[in-house]
Amino acid sequence: MSKKVVVVCGSPRIGGNSEILADAFIRGAKAAGHSVKKIRLAEKKVLPCLGCSYCSDNNLPCILEDDMNGLYPEILGADVVVMASPVYYFGFSAQLKAFIDRLYGPDVKGNIFSAENSYLPHKECALLMTAAEKNKEVFDLPVMHFQQIFSRWFMWANRGMVLVSGVSESGDIKGHEKLNDAYDIGRNL
Ligand SMILES: Cc1cc2nc3c(=O)[nH]c(=O)nc-3n(C[C@H](O)[C@H](O)[C@H](O)COP(=O)(O)O)c2cc1C
């Protein structure tokens, strides 16, 4: 079955290591016949959540008027949502974190604040991350964060994580063996 796949690239560095990792995943997903949309948050204006409760009070996605309006239908219509991000200070990039927080609107839509009743339909997900440090513990916090948000809270099925340490300058990841792991996750969706 052909799936709709959305890959959210959270790095401000266009064509950087995490996007190269995302592109390997995309090649695999396309080889398997899935349709893929890549979203570079660096090219989008996605403001941080205001915590104003407009979404839960009004049964509407968000009071903020920015590019997230166009991204909501993409995310809600996807079968698979993949997050690609550099590690920034032991977490996601601010761009990706802002995007995730803005899912609060569809998550709590209808004033029902529990994972079981989330209005975000169940999906599949995956995590692709890069970091400069060689120490793999650099991924501990973002991996836990990803699992808590997407597996435990949204209850999306985790199809895999590829974590590449020791890549600093843009393009350092080229030729890395873990690009094959990202390809395989896409190929086996
Ligand atoms: C603001 C900032 C914070 C970073 N924090 C970390 C960090 O905590 N640990 C780490 O190993 N690398 C850190 N890095 C390095 C990036 O994670 C690394 O260069 C990554 O491969 C960049 O991916 P990109 O090319 O997709 O942006 C940081 C880089 C920046 C610019």
The ligand as a MOL file (V3000), in Angstrom:
LIG
                    3D

  0  0  0     0  0            999 V3000
M  V30 BEGIN CTAB
M  V30 COUNTS 31 33 0 0 0
M  V30 BEGIN ATOM
M  V30 1 C 23.2530 26.0010 18.2800 0
M  V30 2 C 23.9090 24.6680 18.0820 0
M  V30 3 C 23.8710 23.7570 19.1210 0
M  V30 4 C 24.4620 22.5030 18.9720 0
M  V30 5 N 24.4300 21.6420 20.0290 0
M  V30 6 C 25.0450 20.4430 19.9060 0
M  V30 7 C 25.0580 19.5250 21.0060 0
M  V30 8 O 24.5040 19.7860 22.0710 0
M  V30 9 N 25.7050 18.3570 20.8430 0
M  V30 10 C 26.3280 18.0270 19.6540 0
M  V30 11 O 26.9090 16.9450 19.5650 0
M  V30 12 N 26.2980 18.8660 18.5860 0
M  V30 13 C 25.6730 20.0550 18.6870 0
M  V30 14 N 25.6590 20.9180 17.6230 0
M  V30 15 C 26.2190 20.4660 16.3180 0
M  V30 16 C 25.1550 19.9150 15.3470 0
M  V30 17 O 24.2640 19.0250 15.9990 0
M  V30 18 C 25.8240 19.1410 14.1860 0
M  V30 19 O 26.7380 19.9750 13.5120 0
M  V30 20 C 24.7990 18.5980 13.2150 0
M  V30 21 O 25.3790 17.6160 12.3820 0
M  V30 22 C 24.2070 19.7050 12.3520 0
M  V30 23 O 23.2160 19.1730 11.4980 0
M  V30 24 P 22.6720 20.0540 10.2590 0
M  V30 25 O 23.8310 20.1960 9.2970 0
M  V30 26 O 21.5420 19.2870 9.7150 0
M  V30 27 O 22.2430 21.3690 10.8170 0
M  V30 28 C 25.0860 22.1510 17.7400 0
M  V30 29 C 25.1250 23.0950 16.6870 0
M  V30 30 C 24.5340 24.3350 16.8620 0
M  V30 31 C 24.5880 25.3280 15.7200 0
M  V30 END ATOM
M  V30 BEGIN BOND
M  V30 1 1 1 2
M  V30 2 1 2 3
M  V30 3 2 2 30
M  V30 4 2 3 4
M  V30 5 1 4 5
M  V30 6 1 4 28
M  V30 7 2 5 6
M  V30 8 1 6 7
M  V30 9 1 6 13
M  V30 10 2 7 8
M  V30 11 1 7 9
M  V30 12 1 9 10
M  V30 13 2 10 11
M  V30 14 1 10 12
M  V30 15 2 12 13
M  V30 16 1 13 14
M  V30 17 1 14 15
M  V30 18 1 14 28
M  V30 19 1 15 16
M  V30 20 1 16 17
M  V30 21 1 16 18
M  V30 22 1 18 19
M  V30 23 1 18 20
M  V30 24 1 20 21
M  V30 25 1 20 22
M  V30 26 1 22 23
M  V30 27 1 23 24
M  V30 28 2 24 25
M  V30 29 1 24 26
M  V30 30 1 24 27
M  V30 31 2 28 29
M  V30 32 1 29 30
M  V30 33 1 30 31
M  V30 END BOND
M  V30 END CTAB
M  END
